[in-house]
Amino acid sequence: MSTLMKNVNQRTQLAGENRLELLLFRLQNNFLYGINVFKVKRIIACPALTQLPYAHPHIVGVANTAEGSLPILDMLSAIKLGKVKDPRKQSVIVCEYNRHQQGFLVDRIENIVNLQWSDIHLPPKGIGHRHYLTSITRVDNQIVEIIDVEKVISEVTPSSEQMSSKLSDDFAELNQSSVPRTVLVVDDSVVARNQIKRCLAGVQLESVLLNDGKQALEHLTNLVKEGKNLNEEYLMVISDIEMPEMDGYTFTRKVKEDPVMKHIYILLHTSLSGVFNKSMVARVGADNFIPKFDADELAQAVLDLFRQRSLESSN
């Protein structure tokens, strides 16, 4: 396990173009699952756990670590496929999502594979528990299921989607602006898309929702072909980084390399908060980056751009 973790530490320093590295693992149902290496902090044997009264049923306990209390989730239970029989015999993948660390019980670790995002696809409609999957791929002729961890975490510890009333009032003052009030939202997680949609709706902004960078690039390209000005169609683009078919890095780079599309504002909004390589933001030309999910922080970034564009349009 220590050798594998050494590989994880090395590979989290990498940021390829439309590629990812998956840590493969199995649950007690023996299905093969994957999680992006960039989200993995470490892999440990299941530590001693303290049971908490009134804890969510998917949380098997809390471990005391050098970095503080670490909630340990039963992933098998969280995706509604059973319950771990003996947590003490499990490994724990410690990940960072949405600014917090969580541990996920897994039956065994397999290995790390390097893939192109174009090899990652939306799950077919026939998969029974697909509502907990963001995507699937194949490795050595085996199906690998990529779990919508944001959905799992949102059910266990929901993020607040309420923003301060002052921000809502600030947006109300800009109602007479001619700046577009529609935002293009690109994210493969239905939970994340709806969080952003509700946040924007709270300040009277509309959303167009797409699942991945490939869809978004085709959408913007088609608008340009129709003679549309992207900055007249959208206030901005809010894009995830991890997405099947085409990731947010590649999507951003392709948009910013296009002489017609490059002026549209792109905010990268991702749960890769702990290991995010800020140099990649500059390299691909993104205009801003915000870790998920803080309603006030996201709304403030949108408001700042709205004010800037309103000022420019009035001059």
C-alpha positions as MATLAB code, in Angstrom:
seq = 'MSTLMKNVNQRTQLAGENRLELLLFRLQNNFLYGINVFKVKRIIACPALTQLPYAHPHIVGVANTAEGSLPILDMLSAIKLGKVKDPRKQSVIVCEYNRHQQGFLVDRIENIVNLQWSDIHLPPKGIGHRHYLTSITRVDNQIVEIIDVEKVISEVTPSSEQMSSKLSDDFAELNQSSVPRTVLVVDDSVVARNQIKRCLAGVQLESVLLNDGKQALEHLTNLVKEGKNLNEEYLMVISDIEMPEMDGYTFTRKVKEDPVMKHIYILLHTSLSGVFNKSMVARVGADNFIPKFDADELAQAVLDLFRQRSLESSN';
ca = [
       0.000    0.000    0.000;
       2.886    2.384    0.739;
       4.328    1.828   -2.757;
       0.964    2.573   -4.315;
       0.598    5.702   -2.206;
       4.028    6.853   -3.355;
       2.752    6.572   -6.925;
      -0.337    8.581   -5.992;
       1.817   11.350   -4.520;
       3.948   11.482   -7.643;
       1.047   11.464  -10.043;
      -0.942   14.181   -8.306;
       1.810   16.530   -9.436;
       0.847   15.846  -13.049;
      -1.842   17.557  -15.027;
      -2.231   16.189  -18.523;
      -4.233   17.357  -21.444;
      -7.609   15.610  -21.460;
      -6.269   12.715  -19.417;
      -6.735   11.366  -15.946;
      -5.400    8.658  -13.705;
      -7.860    6.455  -11.886;
      -7.233    4.628   -8.650;
      -9.127    1.347   -9.093;
     -10.723   -0.418   -6.145;
     -13.379   -2.980   -5.350;
     -16.207   -2.977   -2.836;
     -17.619   -6.102   -1.210;
     -19.942   -6.574   -4.181;
     -16.723   -7.226   -6.170;
     -17.567   -4.581   -8.796;
     -14.664   -2.492  -10.057;
     -14.748    1.222   -9.291;
     -12.476    4.165   -9.968;
     -11.677    7.506   -8.387;
      -9.512   10.291   -9.777;
      -6.013   10.143   -8.268;
      -6.022   13.937   -7.947;
      -8.594   13.611   -5.153;
      -6.706   10.981   -3.162;
      -4.758   12.210   -0.148;
      -3.642    8.843    1.202;
      -4.627    5.199    1.607;
      -4.710    3.651    5.069;
      -5.885    0.548    6.848;
      -9.141    1.166    8.652;
      -8.187    2.903   11.923;
      -9.921    2.662   15.266;
     -13.317    4.285   14.947;
     -15.391    6.257   17.406;
     -19.125    5.882   17.038;
     -21.073    9.120   17.114;
     -24.652    9.319   18.335;
     -27.149   10.436   15.696;
     -24.558   10.099   12.918;
     -25.766    9.520    9.384;
     -26.248    5.757    8.760;
     -23.595    5.767    6.004;
     -20.944    7.024    8.469;
     -19.444    4.018   10.262;
     -17.424    6.163   12.644;
     -14.876    8.927   13.057;
     -11.108    8.392   13.183;
      -8.720   10.633   15.072;
      -5.817   11.543   12.775;
      -2.905   13.967   12.829;
      -4.976   16.249   10.586;
      -8.045   16.105   12.830;
     -11.233   14.082   12.921;
     -11.870   12.056    9.782;
     -15.393   10.781    9.047;
     -15.354    7.290    7.522;
     -18.154    6.484    5.068;
     -19.365    3.059    4.016;
     -19.354    3.556    0.231;
     -21.260    0.322   -0.383;
     -24.064    1.544    1.851;
     -23.951    5.063    0.390;
     -24.673    3.821   -3.136;
     -27.455    1.571   -1.841;
     -25.796   -1.746   -2.645;
     -25.412   -3.310    0.791;
     -23.413   -2.756    3.934;
     -19.823   -3.521    4.883;
     -19.699   -6.569    7.138;
     -16.555   -5.732    9.094;
     -15.018   -2.247    8.694;
     -11.833   -3.388   10.458;
     -10.958   -5.563    7.440;
     -11.379   -2.705    4.971;
      -8.967   -0.179    3.521;
      -9.754    3.520    3.596;
      -9.234    5.915    0.692;
      -8.848    9.374    2.188;
     -10.016   11.999   -0.275;
     -10.593   15.708   -0.339;
     -13.908   16.875   -1.732;
     -15.407   20.314   -1.443;
     -12.727   21.576    0.970;
     -13.112   18.700    3.428;
     -11.465   15.312    3.884;
     -13.494   12.121    4.027;
     -12.530    8.465    4.228;
     -14.253    5.820    2.108;
     -14.241    2.149    3.079;
     -13.190   -0.130    0.207;
     -12.674   -3.879    0.140;
      -9.386   -3.813   -1.723;
      -7.181   -1.552   -3.815;
      -6.340   -2.724   -7.323;
      -3.980   -0.361   -9.167;
      -3.681    2.970  -10.971;
      -4.457    3.342  -14.671;
      -3.770    6.231  -17.028;
      -6.638    7.066  -19.381;
      -7.839    9.726  -21.750;
     -10.991   11.576  -20.742;
     -12.317   10.600  -24.166;
     -12.288    7.000  -22.857;
     -14.713    7.996  -20.090;
     -18.390    7.870  -21.031;
     -21.766    8.588  -19.506;
     -23.319    5.425  -18.028;
     -25.859    3.612  -20.213;
     -29.476    3.870  -19.145;
     -29.690    0.137  -18.447;
     -27.412    0.238  -15.388;
     -29.606   -0.240  -12.345;
     -27.801    2.009   -9.845;
     -26.638    4.518  -12.453;
     -28.025    7.406  -10.406;
     -24.832    7.129   -8.312;
     -22.516    7.045  -11.321;
     -21.110    9.973  -13.230;
     -19.437    7.832  -15.860;
     -17.984    4.470  -16.825;
     -14.959    3.186  -18.704;
     -13.279   -0.120  -19.554;
      -9.943   -1.386  -18.302;
      -8.686   -4.795  -19.475;
     -12.191   -5.591  -20.740;
     -13.709   -4.885  -17.335;
     -16.275   -2.157  -16.742;
     -15.088    0.476  -14.266;
     -17.812    2.521  -12.595;
     -16.959    6.063  -11.504;
     -19.148    7.031   -8.572;
     -20.741   10.456   -8.235;
     -18.999   11.119   -4.925;
     -20.452   14.633   -4.797;
     -23.922   13.094   -4.741;
     -22.893   10.691   -1.977;
     -21.415   13.489    0.136;
     -24.366   15.809   -0.495;
     -26.681   13.151    0.957;
     -24.513   12.638    4.037;
     -23.400   16.222    4.717;
     -25.363   18.628    2.504;
     -23.694   21.915    1.567;
     -25.597   25.080    2.337;
     -26.990   26.654   -0.823;
     -28.171   29.780    0.956;
     -26.366   33.001    0.183;
     -26.349   36.193    2.187;
     -29.273   38.528    1.638;
     -26.833   41.353    0.867;
     -25.642   39.549   -2.265;
     -29.210   39.143   -3.462;
     -29.790   42.855   -2.859;
     -26.617   43.727   -4.764;
     -27.834   41.785   -7.782;
     -31.247   43.450   -7.560;
     -29.545   46.830   -8.026;
     -28.266   45.633  -11.424;
     -31.655   44.663  -12.827;
     -31.548   47.444  -15.409;
     -28.225   46.304  -16.848;
     -28.143   45.122  -20.475;
     -25.589   42.425  -19.603;
     -26.849   38.870  -20.351;
     -28.422   37.165  -17.352;
     -27.752   33.611  -18.564;
     -24.818   31.445  -17.474;
     -23.568   28.297  -19.214;
     -23.002   25.620  -16.558;
     -20.901   22.586  -17.482;
     -20.629   19.707  -14.994;
     -21.069   15.929  -15.171;
     -22.557   15.726  -11.667;
     -26.295   16.330  -11.561;
     -25.923   17.409   -7.927;
     -23.310   20.029   -8.793;
     -25.303   21.302  -11.784;
     -28.411   21.752   -9.692;
     -26.484   23.415   -6.851;
     -25.141   26.013   -9.256;
     -28.518   26.403  -10.959;
     -30.259   27.110   -7.642;
     -27.488   29.495   -6.588;
     -27.852   31.478   -9.824;
     -31.638   31.413   -9.639;
     -31.361   33.014   -6.204;
     -29.944   36.117   -7.870;
     -32.358   36.033  -10.827;
     -29.912   34.510  -13.303;
     -30.833   31.717  -15.707;
     -28.745   28.630  -16.467;
     -28.103   26.464  -19.483;
     -26.888   23.086  -18.209;
     -24.533   20.740  -20.093;
     -22.844   17.505  -19.006;
     -19.275   17.793  -20.273;
     -16.692   19.873  -22.084;
     -17.319   18.244  -25.449;
     -20.998   19.208  -25.343;
     -20.089   22.727  -24.233;
     -17.483   23.228  -26.958;
     -19.917   21.999  -29.635;
     -22.623   24.274  -28.236;
     -20.414   27.376  -28.320;
     -19.038   26.474  -31.751;
     -22.557   26.139  -33.150;
     -23.529   29.537  -31.742;
     -20.541   31.093  -33.465;
     -21.454   29.374  -36.742;
     -24.936   30.899  -36.407;
     -23.329   34.337  -36.216;
     -24.020   34.777  -32.490;
     -21.798   36.829  -30.201;
     -21.046   34.616  -27.201;
     -20.812   37.585  -24.847;
     -24.315   38.606  -25.894;
     -25.608   35.098  -25.214;
     -23.922   34.410  -21.890;
     -22.636   36.322  -18.928;
     -20.010   33.614  -18.370;
     -19.240   29.898  -18.361;
     -18.943   27.968  -15.085;
     -17.187   24.662  -15.765;
     -16.129   21.656  -13.753;
     -12.696   20.161  -14.480;
     -13.397   16.426  -14.168;
     -15.809   15.449  -16.943;
     -16.159   12.534  -19.385;
     -15.369   12.956  -23.083;
     -13.539   16.281  -22.540;
     -12.299   17.726  -19.257;
     -12.537   21.340  -18.198;
      -8.858   22.036  -18.839;
      -9.119   20.928  -22.462;
     -12.448   22.665  -22.981;
     -11.028   25.931  -21.640;
      -7.854   25.702  -23.680;
      -9.755   25.045  -26.929;
     -12.100   27.966  -26.291;
      -9.296   30.356  -25.386;
      -7.243   29.317  -28.433;
     -10.123   30.208  -30.753;
      -9.882   33.857  -31.912;
     -13.687   34.252  -31.941;
     -14.568   32.422  -28.726;
     -11.603   33.429  -26.559;
     -13.269   36.490  -25.027;
     -15.957   34.549  -23.148;
     -15.273   34.424  -19.400;
     -14.618   30.934  -17.995;
     -14.667   30.164  -14.269;
     -13.399   26.710  -13.311;
     -15.446   25.373  -10.397;
     -14.205   22.060   -9.045;
     -14.010   19.847   -5.986;
     -10.258   19.420   -6.645;
      -9.526   21.940   -3.912;
      -6.763   20.198   -2.024;
      -4.444   19.275   -4.899;
      -5.449   21.798   -7.514;
      -2.519   22.943   -9.647;
      -3.052   26.678  -10.078;
      -0.456   26.862  -12.814;
      -2.859   24.832  -14.979;
      -5.458   27.611  -14.704;
      -3.020   30.088  -16.185;
      -1.770   27.573  -18.744;
      -5.198   26.891  -20.223;
      -6.300   30.526  -19.960;
      -9.143   30.239  -17.447;
     -10.291   33.584  -16.037;
     -10.974   32.413  -12.491;
     -11.049   29.359  -10.215;
     -13.231   28.607   -7.182;
     -13.320   25.333   -5.197;
     -16.777   23.821   -4.700;
     -19.125   24.608   -3.047;
     -19.690   27.912   -1.298;
     -22.826   29.757   -2.413;
     -21.606   33.190   -1.278;
     -18.185   32.783   -2.889;
     -19.660   31.628   -6.193;
     -22.331   34.346   -6.192;
     -19.711   36.991   -5.349;
     -17.559   35.926   -8.318;
     -20.585   36.131  -10.617;
     -21.566   39.516   -9.160;
     -18.055   40.910   -9.653;
     -18.131   39.954  -13.324;
     -21.683   41.270  -13.714;
     -20.645   44.639  -12.311;
     -17.545   44.749  -14.491;
     -19.501   43.980  -17.643;
     -22.276   46.418  -16.682;
     -19.705   49.172  -16.249;
     -18.122   48.372  -19.607;
     -21.472   48.343  -21.394;
     -22.415   51.752  -19.963;
     -19.214   53.421  -21.188;
];
